[in-house]
Amino acid sequence: MMGTMKPHPEMIEGPEAAARFDAIVRKVLSVPHEEIMRREAAYKRQSAKNPNRRGPKPSQGRNATLDIGAQSPHA
């Protein structure tokens, strides 16, 4: 019974695996860098809108931290 099961696609070795790897690398490299950056920026904008986001929140910019320090009465 165990000998009739198909292997998972990740387990294929030999010329077929090399052909599959070559095909996926060609797909990835065929996308222009500008398109990748545009999609990543759109994804970041969308994920920043999520109020329940886990992890560190994005900073509001360098000037926001400098303004807080400038108002310190201990300066």
N, C-alpha and C positions, 0 to 999 in steps of 0.2 A: 504494500500500500504506500509506503513512504517513497519508493523508487519511482512512482508514476507522477509525483507532484512536480510542477514546473518551478524552476528557481525564480526568485524575485529578480526584477530587471537590474537591480544594483549588483547582483551576484554574477552576471554574465561576464565571461572572460573571453579573450582571444580577439579575432578580427572583427567580430560583431561589436564588441565593446569599444574597440578603437574607432570604428566607423561612427558609432553613436556619440562618442566623446568629440570627435572631429566635427560632427554636425552641430552639436550644441555650442561649441566654441565659435564656429562660424556664425551662428545666429547671434550670439552675444556681441561679437566684434563687428557685426554689420550695423548695429545701432549707433548713430552718431552721438558723440559726447554731449553735444548741446541738448539732444533729446533726453538723454539720461538725466542731465542736470535739471531740465525743465520738469520732468516727472518727479524727481526727488524733491524739488522745491514745492511742487503742488502737494505732494504727500505730507511734507512738513507743515505746510499751512493748514491742511485738513486735520492733521493730528493735533496741532496746537489748539484747535478749537474745542477739543474734548475736555470738559471740566473734570472728568474722573480719571484723567491720565495718571499713570503710575510713574514713579521715578522723579528725577530732578526736573524742575520747571525751567524753561529757557529764560535766560536773563533778558532784561529789558534794554540792554545796551550799556555801553561803558559810561555814558554821561549820567545815567541814573545813579550809579554807585558813587560817582564823583560829587553829584549834587548833595547826596545824603551826608557825605563827609564834610562838605563845605558848611553845612548847617550845624555842625557839632559845636556846643558851647565850650568844649575843652581844648579848642585849637589855639 
